[in-house]
């Protein structure tokens, strides 16, 4: 993997864990070899490896992703018991 491409893609994504997951899934698709999803989304792949192709697709906004909304957790409160 090209370190310059990795830095540029990390600026786009923001989270390195998400970037790793995006790249690994796309590399798996490119290596599978079947169907429309396994073709590169960029025109000039030249001498690039599949990881560099995946990084370039992220940088050029050819591949999108959505981050899930953060849900704020609330600590449950104790319910008052009724006296009988």
PyMOL Python script that loads the backbone (N, CA, C, O; Angstrom):
from pymol import cmd

cmd.read_pdbstr("""\
ATOM      1  N   UNK A   1       0.836  -1.169   0.000  1.00  0.00           N
ATOM      2  CA  UNK A   1       0.000   0.000   0.000  1.00  0.00           C
ATOM      3  C   UNK A   1       0.885   1.239   0.000  1.00  0.00           C
ATOM      4  O   UNK A   1       1.909   1.304   0.681  1.00  0.00           O
ATOM      5  N   UNK A   2       0.463   2.198  -0.772  1.00  0.00           N
ATOM      6  CA  UNK A   2       1.168   3.460  -0.864  1.00  0.00           C
ATOM      7  C   UNK A   2       0.822   4.319   0.354  1.00  0.00           C
ATOM      8  O   UNK A   2      -0.353   4.546   0.640  1.00  0.00           O
ATOM      9  N   UNK A   3       1.837   4.791   1.065  1.00  0.00           N
ATOM     10  CA  UNK A   3       1.583   5.545   2.301  1.00  0.00           C
ATOM     11  C   UNK A   3       0.941   6.902   2.027  1.00  0.00           C
ATOM     12  O   UNK A   3       0.163   7.389   2.847  1.00  0.00           O
ATOM     13  N   UNK A   4       1.251   7.519   0.890  1.00  0.00           N
ATOM     14  CA  UNK A   4       0.627   8.803   0.548  1.00  0.00           C
ATOM     15  C   UNK A   4      -0.862   8.617   0.285  1.00  0.00           C
ATOM     16  O   UNK A   4      -1.681   9.427   0.720  1.00  0.00           O
ATOM     17  N   UNK A   5      -1.206   7.555  -0.423  1.00  0.00           N
ATOM     18  CA  UNK A   5      -2.620   7.273  -0.678  1.00  0.00           C
ATOM     19  C   UNK A   5      -3.348   6.968   0.623  1.00  0.00           C
ATOM     20  O   UNK A   5      -4.504   7.352   0.803  1.00  0.00           O
ATOM     21  N   UNK A   6      -2.671   6.280   1.522  1.00  0.00           N
ATOM     22  CA  UNK A   6      -3.274   5.946   2.811  1.00  0.00           C
ATOM     23  C   UNK A   6      -3.571   7.207   3.615  1.00  0.00           C
ATOM     24  O   UNK A   6      -4.638   7.316   4.219  1.00  0.00           O
ATOM     25  N   UNK A   7      -2.646   8.158   3.630  1.00  0.00           N
ATOM     26  CA  UNK A   7      -2.854   9.411   4.360  1.00  0.00           C
ATOM     27  C   UNK A   7      -4.014  10.210   3.773  1.00  0.00           C
ATOM     28  O   UNK A   7      -4.830  10.760   4.513  1.00  0.00           O
ATOM     29  N   UNK A   8      -4.087  10.272   2.436  1.00  0.00           N
ATOM     30  CA  UNK A   8      -5.179  11.013   1.789  1.00  0.00           C
ATOM     31  C   UNK A   8      -6.525  10.355   2.067  1.00  0.00           C
ATOM     32  O   UNK A   8      -7.515  11.038   2.327  1.00  0.00           O
ATOM     33  N   UNK A   9      -6.557   9.038   2.012  1.00  0.00           N
ATOM     34  CA  UNK A   9      -7.812   8.323   2.275  1.00  0.00           C
ATOM     35  C   UNK A   9      -8.222   8.469   3.734  1.00  0.00           C
ATOM     36  O   UNK A   9      -9.413   8.561   4.032  1.00  0.00           O
ATOM     37  N   UNK A  10      -7.265   8.491   4.636  1.00  0.00           N
ATOM     38  CA  UNK A  10      -7.570   8.665   6.059  1.00  0.00           C
ATOM     39  C   UNK A  10      -8.153  10.049   6.333  1.00  0.00           C
ATOM     40  O   UNK A  10      -8.999  10.202   7.213  1.00  0.00           O
ATOM     41  N   UNK A  11      -7.702  11.062   5.579  1.00  0.00           N
ATOM     42  CA  UNK A  11      -8.289  12.399   5.707  1.00  0.00           C
ATOM     43  C   UNK A  11      -9.758  12.388   5.295  1.00  0.00           C
ATOM     44  O   UNK A  11     -10.575  13.088   5.894  1.00  0.00           O
ATOM     45  N   UNK A  12     -10.098  11.598   4.278  1.00  0.00           N
ATOM     46  CA  UNK A  12     -11.489  11.506   3.813  1.00  0.00           C
ATOM     47  C   UNK A  12     -12.364  10.767   4.811  1.00  0.00           C
ATOM     48  O   UNK A  12     -13.476  11.201   5.112  1.00  0.00           O
ATOM     49  N   UNK A  13     -11.863   9.654   5.323  1.00  0.00           N
ATOM     50  CA  UNK A  13     -12.669   8.788   6.189  1.00  0.00           C
ATOM     51  C   UNK A  13     -12.654   9.289   7.628  1.00  0.00           C
ATOM     52  O   UNK A  13     -13.708   9.382   8.257  1.00  0.00           O
ATOM     53  N   UNK A  14     -11.490   9.608   8.153  1.00  0.00           N
ATOM     54  CA  UNK A  14     -11.383  10.124   9.508  1.00  0.00           C
ATOM     55  C   UNK A  14     -11.048   9.080  10.557  1.00  0.00           C
ATOM     56  O   UNK A  14     -10.300   9.369  11.490  1.00  0.00           O
ATOM     57  N   UNK A  15     -11.575   7.895  10.429  1.00  0.00           N
ATOM     58  CA  UNK A  15     -11.356   6.845  11.425  1.00  0.00           C
ATOM     59  C   UNK A  15     -10.514   5.737  10.789  1.00  0.00           C
ATOM     60  O   UNK A  15     -10.939   5.147   9.796  1.00  0.00           O
ATOM     61  N   UNK A  16      -9.329   5.441  11.336  1.00  0.00           N
ATOM     62  CA  UNK A  16      -8.484   4.416  10.716  1.00  0.00           C
ATOM     63  C   UNK A  16      -9.102   3.021  10.727  1.00  0.00           C
ATOM     64  O   UNK A  16      -8.840   2.227   9.824  1.00  0.00           O
ATOM     65  N   UNK A  17      -9.913   2.713  11.730  1.00  0.00           N
ATOM     66  CA  UNK A  17     -10.554   1.392  11.768  1.00  0.00           C
ATOM     67  C   UNK A  17     -11.571   1.245  10.643  1.00  0.00           C
ATOM     68  O   UNK A  17     -11.678   0.180  10.035  1.00  0.00           O
ATOM     69  N   UNK A  18     -12.313   2.301  10.368  1.00  0.00           N
ATOM     70  CA  UNK A  18     -13.285   2.272   9.269  1.00  0.00           C
ATOM     71  C   UNK A  18     -12.553   2.162   7.940  1.00  0.00           C
ATOM     72  O   UNK A  18     -12.993   1.441   7.044  1.00  0.00           O
ATOM     73  N   UNK A  19     -11.441   2.871   7.808  1.00  0.00           N
ATOM     74  CA  UNK A  19     -10.657   2.813   6.573  1.00  0.00           C
ATOM     75  C   UNK A  19     -10.159   1.399   6.309  1.00  0.00           C
ATOM     76  O   UNK A  19     -10.214   0.927   5.174  1.00  0.00           O
ATOM     77  N   UNK A  20      -9.680   0.729   7.328  1.00  0.00           N
ATOM     78  CA  UNK A  20      -9.197  -0.647   7.170  1.00  0.00           C
ATOM     79  C   UNK A  20     -10.330  -1.560   6.717  1.00  0.00           C
ATOM     80  O   UNK A  20     -10.141  -2.399   5.837  1.00  0.00           O
ATOM     81  N   UNK A  21     -11.505  -1.398   7.319  1.00  0.00           N
ATOM     82  CA  UNK A  21     -12.642  -2.232   6.924  1.00  0.00           C
ATOM     83  C   UNK A  21     -13.070  -1.954   5.489  1.00  0.00           C
ATOM     84  O   UNK A  21     -13.381  -2.886   4.748  1.00  0.00           O
ATOM     85  N   UNK A  22     -13.089  -0.684   5.085  1.00  0.00           N
ATOM     86  CA  UNK A  22     -13.454  -0.341   3.709  1.00  0.00           C
ATOM     87  C   UNK A  22     -12.477  -0.948   2.713  1.00  0.00           C
ATOM     88  O   UNK A  22     -12.881  -1.541   1.713  1.00  0.00           O
ATOM     89  N   UNK A  23     -11.198  -0.796   2.996  1.00  0.00           N
ATOM     90  CA  UNK A  23     -10.182  -1.304   2.073  1.00  0.00           C
ATOM     91  C   UNK A  23     -10.227  -2.821   1.995  1.00  0.00           C
ATOM     92  O   UNK A  23     -10.145  -3.386   0.905  1.00  0.00           O
ATOM     93  N   UNK A  24     -10.357  -3.487   3.135  1.00  0.00           N
ATOM     94  CA  UNK A  24     -10.344  -4.956   3.110  1.00  0.00           C
ATOM     95  C   UNK A  24     -11.548  -5.513   2.361  1.00  0.00           C
ATOM     96  O   UNK A  24     -11.420  -6.492   1.626  1.00  0.00           O
ATOM     97  N   UNK A  25     -12.711  -4.902   2.540  1.00  0.00           N
ATOM     98  CA  UNK A  25     -13.892  -5.384   1.801  1.00  0.00           C
ATOM     99  C   UNK A  25     -13.756  -5.143   0.307  1.00  0.00           C
ATOM    100  O   UNK A  25     -14.130  -5.994  -0.501  1.00  0.00           O
ATOM    101  N   UNK A  26     -13.217  -3.975  -0.064  1.00  0.00           N
ATOM    102  CA  UNK A  26     -13.072  -3.672  -1.487  1.00  0.00           C
ATOM    103  C   UNK A  26     -12.007  -4.561  -2.122  1.00  0.00           C
ATOM    104  O   UNK A  26     -12.179  -5.006  -3.257  1.00  0.00           O
ATOM    105  N   UNK A  27     -10.926  -4.825  -1.423  1.00  0.00           N
ATOM    106  CA  UNK A  27      -9.885  -5.724  -1.943  1.00  0.00           C
ATOM    107  C   UNK A  27     -10.464  -7.114  -2.149  1.00  0.00           C
ATOM    108  O   UNK A  27     -10.169  -7.772  -3.147  1.00  0.00           O
ATOM    109  N   UNK A  28     -11.285  -7.561  -1.208  1.00  0.00           N
ATOM    110  CA  UNK A  28     -11.931  -8.868  -1.345  1.00  0.00           C
ATOM    111  C   UNK A  28     -12.824  -8.900  -2.588  1.00  0.00           C
ATOM    112  O   UNK A  28     -12.850  -9.899  -3.307  1.00  0.00           O
ATOM    113  N   UNK A  29     -13.556  -7.810  -2.842  1.00  0.00           N
ATOM    114  CA  UNK A  29     -14.412  -7.742  -4.026  1.00  0.00           C
ATOM    115  C   UNK A  29     -13.578  -7.757  -5.301  1.00  0.00           C
ATOM    116  O   UNK A  29     -13.912  -8.461  -6.255  1.00  0.00           O
ATOM    117  N   UNK A  30     -12.497  -6.985  -5.322  1.00  0.00           N
ATOM    118  CA  UNK A  30     -11.661  -6.923  -6.523  1.00  0.00           C
ATOM    119  C   UNK A  30     -10.981  -8.258  -6.805  1.00  0.00           C
ATOM    120  O   UNK A  30     -10.781  -8.618  -7.965  1.00  0.00           O
ATOM    121  N   UNK A  31     -10.628  -8.986  -5.765  1.00  0.00           N
ATOM    122  CA  UNK A  31      -9.970 -10.281  -5.946  1.00  0.00           C
ATOM    123  C   UNK A  31     -10.943 -11.395  -6.297  1.00  0.00           C
ATOM    124  O   UNK A  31     -10.526 -12.441  -6.794  1.00  0.00           O
ATOM    125  N   UNK A  32     -12.236 -11.192  -6.048  1.00  0.00           N
ATOM    126  CA  UNK A  32     -13.208 -12.261  -6.304  1.00  0.00           C
ATOM    127  C   UNK A  32     -13.332 -12.567  -7.789  1.00  0.00           C
ATOM    128  O   UNK A  32     -13.539 -13.720  -8.168  1.00  0.00           O
ATOM    129  N   UNK A  33     -13.208 -11.559  -8.625  1.00  0.00           N
ATOM    130  CA  UNK A  33     -13.156 -11.791 -10.057  1.00  0.00           C
ATOM    131  C   UNK A  33     -14.465 -12.030 -10.767  1.00  0.00           C
ATOM    132  O   UNK A  33     -14.436 -12.352 -11.955  1.00  0.00           O
ATOM    133  N   UNK A  34     -15.597 -11.898 -10.137  1.00  0.00           N
ATOM    134  CA  UNK A  34     -16.858 -12.146 -10.820  1.00  0.00           C
ATOM    135  C   UNK A  34     -17.832 -11.001 -10.661  1.00  0.00           C
ATOM    136  O   UNK A  34     -17.954 -10.427  -9.579  1.00  0.00           O
ATOM    137  N   UNK A  35     -18.528 -10.667 -11.737  1.00  0.00           N
ATOM    138  CA  UNK A  35     -19.570  -9.656 -11.656  1.00  0.00           C
ATOM    139  C   UNK A  35     -19.062  -8.239 -11.818  1.00  0.00           C
ATOM    140  O   UNK A  35     -17.864  -7.999 -11.972  1.00  0.00           O
ATOM    141  N   UNK A  36     -20.008  -7.301 -11.778  1.00  0.00           N
ATOM    142  CA  UNK A  36     -19.686  -5.896 -11.995  1.00  0.00           C
ATOM    143  C   UNK A  36     -18.960  -5.270 -10.809  1.00  0.00           C
ATOM    144  O   UNK A  36     -18.250  -4.279 -10.982  1.00  0.00           O
ATOM    145  N   UNK A  37     -19.122  -5.825  -9.611  1.00  0.00           N
ATOM    146  CA  UNK A  37     -18.484  -5.237  -8.433  1.00  0.00           C
ATOM    147  C   UNK A  37     -16.985  -5.481  -8.390  1.00  0.00           C
ATOM    148  O   UNK A  37     -16.271  -4.805  -7.651  1.00  0.00           O
ATOM    149  N   UNK A  38     -16.502  -6.432  -9.167  1.00  0.00           N
ATOM    150  CA  UNK A  38     -15.089  -6.770  -9.081  1.00  0.00           C
ATOM    151  C   UNK A  38     -14.229  -5.981 -10.066  1.00  0.00           C
ATOM    152  O   UNK A  38     -13.018  -6.189 -10.130  1.00  0.00           O
ATOM    153  N   UNK A  39     -14.840  -5.083 -10.829  1.00  0.00           N
ATOM    154  CA  UNK A  39     -14.052  -4.244 -11.729  1.00  0.00           C
ATOM    155  C   UNK A  39     -13.681  -2.948 -11.023  1.00  0.00           C
ATOM    156  O   UNK A  39     -14.483  -2.420 -10.252  1.00  0.00           O
ATOM    157  N   UNK A  40     -12.491  -2.428 -11.267  1.00  0.00           N
ATOM    158  CA  UNK A  40     -12.105  -1.158 -10.638  1.00  0.00           C
ATOM    159  C   UNK A  40     -13.011  -0.020 -11.097  1.00  0.00           C
ATOM    160  O   UNK A  40     -13.438   0.020 -12.250  1.00  0.00           O
ATOM    161  N   UNK A  41     -13.297   0.901 -10.185  1.00  0.00           N
ATOM    162  CA  UNK A  41     -14.147   2.040 -10.487  1.00  0.00           C
ATOM    163  C   UNK A  41     -13.358   3.217 -11.037  1.00  0.00           C
ATOM    164  O   UNK A  41     -13.940   4.250 -11.370  1.00  0.00           O
ATOM    165  N   UNK A  42     -12.048   3.075 -11.136  1.00  0.00           N
ATOM    166  CA  UNK A  42     -11.212   4.121 -11.713  1.00  0.00           C
ATOM    167  C   UNK A  42     -10.736   3.661 -13.079  1.00  0.00           C
ATOM    168  O   UNK A  42     -10.605   2.464 -13.334  1.00  0.00           O
ATOM    169  N   UNK A  43     -10.478   4.632 -13.962  1.00  0.00           N
ATOM    170  CA  UNK A  43     -10.152   4.299 -15.345  1.00  0.00           C
ATOM    171  C   UNK A  43      -8.723   3.780 -15.504  1.00  0.00           C
ATOM    172  O   UNK A  43      -8.506   2.767 -16.168  1.00  0.00           O
ATOM    173  N   UNK A  44      -7.763   4.452 -14.912  1.00  0.00           N
ATOM    174  CA  UNK A  44      -6.362   4.106 -15.137  1.00  0.00           C
ATOM    175  C   UNK A  44      -5.787   3.412 -13.909  1.00  0.00           C
ATOM    176  O   UNK A  44      -5.380   4.067 -12.950  1.00  0.00           O
ATOM    177  N   UNK A  45      -5.757   2.080 -13.945  1.00  0.00           N
ATOM    178  CA  UNK A  45      -5.186   1.339 -12.821  1.00  0.00           C
ATOM    179  C   UNK A  45      -3.698   1.104 -13.014  1.00  0.00           C
ATOM    180  O   UNK A  45      -2.966   0.945 -12.037  1.00  0.00           O
ATOM    181  N   UNK A  46      -3.245   1.079 -14.243  1.00  0.00           N
ATOM    182  CA  UNK A  46      -1.823   0.954 -14.545  1.00  0.00           C
ATOM    183  C   UNK A  46      -1.146  -0.172 -13.808  1.00  0.00           C
ATOM    184  O   UNK A  46      -1.489  -1.340 -13.993  1.00  0.00           O
ATOM    185  N   UNK A  47      -0.187   0.169 -12.976  1.00  0.00           N
ATOM    186  CA  UNK A  47       0.650  -0.792 -12.274  1.00  0.00           C
ATOM    187  C   UNK A  47       0.263  -0.913 -10.804  1.00  0.00           C
ATOM    188  O   UNK A  47       1.069  -1.357  -9.986  1.00  0.00           O
ATOM    189  N   UNK A  48      -0.961  -0.522 -10.462  1.00  0.00           N
ATOM    190  CA  UNK A  48      -1.390  -0.461  -9.067  1.00  0.00           C
ATOM    191  C   UNK A  48      -1.841  -1.828  -8.571  1.00  0.00           C
ATOM    192  O   UNK A  48      -2.367  -2.642  -9.329  1.00  0.00           O
ATOM    193  N   UNK A  49      -1.624  -2.058  -7.286  1.00  0.00           N
ATOM    194  CA  UNK A  49      -2.145  -3.259  -6.647  1.00  0.00           C
ATOM    195  C   UNK A  49      -3.596  -3.030  -6.243  1.00  0.00           C
ATOM    196  O   UNK A  49      -4.100  -1.912  -6.343  1.00  0.00           O
ATOM    197  N   UNK A  50      -4.263  -4.073  -5.793  1.00  0.00           N
ATOM    198  CA  UNK A  50      -5.683  -3.947  -5.460  1.00  0.00           C
ATOM    199  C   UNK A  50      -5.912  -3.033  -4.259  1.00  0.00           C
ATOM    200  O   UNK A  50      -6.932  -2.346  -4.207  1.00  0.00           O
ATOM    201  N   UNK A  51      -5.001  -3.005  -3.301  1.00  0.00           N
ATOM    202  CA  UNK A  51      -5.157  -2.108  -2.151  1.00  0.00           C
ATOM    203  C   UNK A  51      -5.025  -0.652  -2.587  1.00  0.00           C
ATOM    204  O   UNK A  51      -5.760   0.208  -2.103  1.00  0.00           O
ATOM    205  N   UNK A  52      -4.095  -0.369  -3.497  1.00  0.00           N
ATOM    206  CA  UNK A  52      -3.944   0.991  -4.008  1.00  0.00           C
ATOM    207  C   UNK A  52      -5.150   1.406  -4.840  1.00  0.00           C
ATOM    208  O   UNK A  52      -5.547   2.571  -4.822  1.00  0.00           O
ATOM    209  N   UNK A  53      -5.733   0.463  -5.565  1.00  0.00           N
ATOM    210  CA  UNK A  53      -6.951   0.754  -6.323  1.00  0.00           C
ATOM    211  C   UNK A  53      -8.074   1.119  -5.363  1.00  0.00           C
ATOM    212  O   UNK A  53      -8.803   2.082  -5.599  1.00  0.00           O
ATOM    213  N   UNK A  54      -8.220   0.362  -4.289  1.00  0.00           N
ATOM    214  CA  UNK A  54      -9.263   0.645  -3.299  1.00  0.00           C
ATOM    215  C   UNK A  54      -9.040   2.005  -2.644  1.00  0.00           C
ATOM    216  O   UNK A  54      -9.996   2.755  -2.447  1.00  0.00           O
ATOM    217  N   UNK A  55      -7.806   2.331  -2.308  1.00  0.00           N
ATOM    218  CA  UNK A  55      -7.502   3.635  -1.717  1.00  0.00           C
ATOM    219  C   UNK A  55      -7.817   4.771  -2.683  1.00  0.00           C
ATOM    220  O   UNK A  55      -8.378   5.791  -2.283  1.00  0.00           O
ATOM    221  N   UNK A  56      -7.458   4.600  -3.951  1.00  0.00           N
ATOM    222  CA  UNK A  56      -7.726   5.626  -4.954  1.00  0.00           C
ATOM    223  C   UNK A  56      -9.220   5.814  -5.153  1.00  0.00           C
ATOM    224  O   UNK A  56      -9.679   6.940  -5.350  1.00  0.00           O
ATOM    225  N   UNK A  57      -9.979   4.739  -5.107  1.00  0.00           N
ATOM    226  CA  UNK A  57     -11.435   4.853  -5.226  1.00  0.00           C
ATOM    227  C   UNK A  57     -12.017   5.657  -4.069  1.00  0.00           C
ATOM    228  O   UNK A  57     -12.953   6.432  -4.266  1.00  0.00           O
ATOM    229  N   UNK A  58     -11.482   5.486  -2.882  1.00  0.00           N
ATOM    230  CA  UNK A  58     -11.950   6.261  -1.727  1.00  0.00           C
ATOM    231  C   UNK A  58     -11.573   7.730  -1.895  1.00  0.00           C
ATOM    232  O   UNK A  58     -12.392   8.611  -1.635  1.00  0.00           O
ATOM    233  N   UNK A  59     -10.352   7.998  -2.325  1.00  0.00           N
ATOM    234  CA  UNK A  59      -9.876   9.377  -2.481  1.00  0.00           C
ATOM    235  C   UNK A  59     -10.688  10.111  -3.544  1.00  0.00           C
ATOM    236  O   UNK A  59     -11.027  11.280  -3.362  1.00  0.00           O
ATOM    237  N   UNK A  60     -11.002   9.441  -4.651  1.00  0.00           N
ATOM    238  CA  UNK A  60     -11.735  10.067  -5.753  1.00  0.00           C
ATOM    239  C   UNK A  60     -13.246  10.003  -5.563  1.00  0.00           C
ATOM    240  O   UNK A  60     -13.991  10.294  -6.498  1.00  0.00           O
ATOM    241  N   UNK A  61     -13.709   9.634  -4.388  1.00  0.00           N
ATOM    242  CA  UNK A  61     -15.143   9.546  -4.055  1.00  0.00           C
ATOM    243  C   UNK A  61     -15.914   8.606  -4.980  1.00  0.00           C
ATOM    244  O   UNK A  61     -17.098   8.824  -5.241  1.00  0.00           O
ATOM    245  N   UNK A  62     -15.260   7.582  -5.467  1.00  0.00           N
ATOM    246  CA  UNK A  62     -15.934   6.568  -6.279  1.00  0.00           C
ATOM    247  C   UNK A  62     -16.618   5.541  -5.391  1.00  0.00           C
ATOM    248  O   UNK A  62     -17.517   4.823  -5.829  1.00  0.00           O
ATOM    249  N   UNK A  63     -16.188   5.481  -4.154  1.00  0.00           N
ATOM    250  CA  UNK A  63     -16.741   4.528  -3.206  1.00  0.00           C
ATOM    251  C   UNK A  63     -17.183   5.316  -1.982  1.00  0.00           C
ATOM    252  O   UNK A  63     -16.400   6.075  -1.411  1.00  0.00           O
ATOM    253  N   UNK A  64     -18.424   5.140  -1.583  1.00  0.00           N
ATOM    254  CA  UNK A  64     -18.949   5.895  -0.455  1.00  0.00           C
ATOM    255  C   UNK A  64     -19.144   5.028   0.773  1.00  0.00           C
ATOM    256  O   UNK A  64     -19.056   3.801   0.713  1.00  0.00           O
ATOM    257  N   UNK A  65     -19.410   5.686   1.878  1.00  0.00           N
ATOM    258  CA  UNK A  65     -19.675   4.997   3.134  1.00  0.00           C
ATOM    259  C   UNK A  65     -20.491   5.933   4.006  1.00  0.00           C
ATOM    260  O   UNK A  65     -20.484   7.147   3.801  1.00  0.00           O
ATOM    261  N   UNK A  66     -21.184   5.376   4.967  1.00  0.00           N
ATOM    262  CA  UNK A  66     -21.956   6.165   5.917  1.00  0.00           C
ATOM    263  C   UNK A  66     -21.584   5.734   7.323  1.00  0.00           C
ATOM    264  O   UNK A  66     -21.535   4.545   7.638  1.00  0.00           O
ATOM    265  N   UNK A  67     -21.327   6.711   8.146  1.00  0.00           N
ATOM    266  CA  UNK A  67     -21.046   6.430   9.547  1.00  0.00           C
ATOM    267  C   UNK A  67     -22.376   6.397  10.289  1.00  0.00           C
ATOM    268  O   UNK A  67     -23.212   7.276  10.074  1.00  0.00           O
ATOM    269  N   UNK A  68     -22.597   5.418  11.148  1.00  0.00           N
ATOM    270  CA  UNK A  68     -23.855   5.374  11.900  1.00  0.00           C
ATOM    271  C   UNK A  68     -23.928   6.526  12.895  1.00  0.00           C
ATOM    272  O   UNK A  68     -22.910   7.007  13.392  1.00  0.00           O
ATOM    273  N   UNK A  69     -25.147   6.951  13.169  1.00  0.00           N
ATOM    274  CA  UNK A  69     -25.344   8.036  14.127  1.00  0.00           C
ATOM    275  C   UNK A  69     -24.991   7.549  15.530  1.00  0.00           C
ATOM    276  O   UNK A  69     -25.289   6.414  15.902  1.00  0.00           O
ATOM    277  N   UNK A  70     -24.361   8.415  16.288  1.00  0.00           N
ATOM    278  CA  UNK A  70     -23.998   8.064  17.657  1.00  0.00           C
ATOM    279  C   UNK A  70     -25.217   8.218  18.550  1.00  0.00           C
ATOM    280  O   UNK A  70     -25.897   9.244  18.524  1.00  0.00           O
ATOM    281  N   UNK A  71     -25.479   7.212  19.318  1.00  0.00           N
ATOM    282  CA  UNK A  71     -26.617   7.221  20.233  1.00  0.00           C
ATOM    283  C   UNK A  71     -26.087   7.482  21.631  1.00  0.00           C
ATOM    284  O   UNK A  71     -25.206   6.775  22.120  1.00  0.00           O
ATOM    285  N   UNK A  72     -26.636   8.507  22.264  1.00  0.00           N
ATOM    286  CA  UNK A  72     -26.194   8.834  23.610  1.00  0.00           C
ATOM    287  C   UNK A  72     -26.844   7.879  24.595  1.00  0.00           C
ATOM    288  O   UNK A  72     -28.065   7.720  24.611  1.00  0.00           O
ATOM    289  N   UNK A  73     -26.028   7.255  25.402  1.00  0.00           N
ATOM    290  CA  UNK A  73     -26.538   6.298  26.374  1.00  0.00           C
ATOM    291  C   UNK A  73     -26.993   7.025  27.631  1.00  0.00           C
ATOM    292  O   UNK A  73     -26.355   7.972  28.091  1.00  0.00           O
ATOM    293  N   UNK A  74     -28.108   6.559  28.171  1.00  0.00           N
ATOM    294  CA  UNK A  74     -28.663   7.157  29.381  1.00  0.00           C
ATOM    295  C   UNK A  74     -28.697   6.086  30.452  1.00  0.00           C
ATOM    296  O   UNK A  74     -29.148   4.966  30.212  1.00  0.00           O
ATOM    297  N   UNK A  75     -28.218   6.435  31.632  1.00  0.00           N
ATOM    298  CA  UNK A  75     -28.211   5.491  32.743  1.00  0.00           C
ATOM    299  C   UNK A  75     -29.642   5.351  33.268  1.00  0.00           C
ATOM    300  O   UNK A  75     -30.299   6.355  33.545  1.00  0.00           O
ATOM    301  N   UNK A  76     -30.123   4.126  33.405  1.00  0.00           N
ATOM    302  CA  UNK A  76     -31.494   3.938  33.904  1.00  0.00           C
ATOM    303  C   UNK A  76     -31.615   4.402  35.355  1.00  0.00           C
ATOM    304  O   UNK A  76     -30.689   4.266  36.155  1.00  0.00           O
ATOM    305  N   UNK A  77     -32.777   4.947  35.661  1.00  0.00           N
ATOM    306  CA  UNK A  77     -33.018   5.398  37.032  1.00  0.00           C
ATOM    307  C   UNK A  77     -33.849   4.352  37.751  1.00  0.00           C
ATOM    308  O   UNK A  77     -34.615   3.613  37.131  1.00  0.00           O
ATOM    309  N   UNK A  78     -33.692   4.296  39.056  1.00  0.00           N
ATOM    310  CA  UNK A  78     -34.436   3.325  39.862  1.00  0.00           C
ATOM    311  C   UNK A  78     -35.887   3.784  39.996  1.00  0.00           C
ATOM    312  O   UNK A  78     -36.161   4.959  40.239  1.00  0.00           O
ATOM    313  N   UNK A  79     -36.799   2.846  39.834  1.00  0.00           N
ATOM    314  CA  UNK A  79     -38.216   3.164  39.980  1.00  0.00           C
ATOM    315  C   UNK A  79     -38.587   3.114  41.456  1.00  0.00           C
ATOM    316  O   UNK A  79     -38.114   2.264  42.210  1.00  0.00           O
ATOM    317  N   UNK A  80     -39.435   4.037  41.839  1.00  0.00           N
ATOM    318  CA  UNK A  80     -39.883   4.060  43.232  1.00  0.00           C
ATOM    319  C   UNK A  80     -40.936   2.981  43.426  1.00  0.00           C
ATOM    320  O   UNK A  80     -41.856   2.840  42.620  1.00  0.00           O
ATOM    321  N   UNK A  81     -40.790   2.229  44.495  1.00  0.00           N
ATOM    322  CA  UNK A  81     -41.751   1.166  44.797  1.00  0.00           C
ATOM    323  C   UNK A  81     -42.881   1.737  45.648  1.00  0.00           C
ATOM    324  O   UNK A  81     -42.660   2.533  46.561  1.00  0.00           O
ATOM    325  N   UNK A  82     -44.080   1.312  45.324  1.00  0.00           N
ATOM    326  CA  UNK A  82     -45.244   1.746  46.103  1.00  0.00           C
ATOM    327  C   UNK A  82     -45.352   0.902  47.360  1.00  0.00           C
ATOM    328  O   UNK A  82     -45.153  -0.313  47.333  1.00  0.00           O
ATOM    329  N   UNK A  83     -45.668   1.562  48.451  1.00  0.00           N
ATOM    330  CA  UNK A  83     -45.885   0.832  49.692  1.00  0.00           C
ATOM    331  C   UNK A  83     -47.330   0.408  49.757  1.00  0.00           C
ATOM    332  O   UNK A  83     -48.230   1.158  49.378  1.00  0.00           O
ATOM    333  N   UNK A  84     -47.545  -0.794  50.238  1.00  0.00           N
ATOM    334  CA  UNK A  84     -48.926  -1.249  50.353  1.00  0.00           C
ATOM    335  C   UNK A  84     -49.416  -1.263  51.761  1.00  0.00           C
ATOM    336  O   UNK A  84     -50.565  -1.625  52.012  1.00  0.00           O
TER     337      UNK A  84
END
""", "prot")
cmd.dss("prot")
cmd.show_as("cartoon", "prot")
cmd.util.cbc("prot")
cmd.orient("prot")
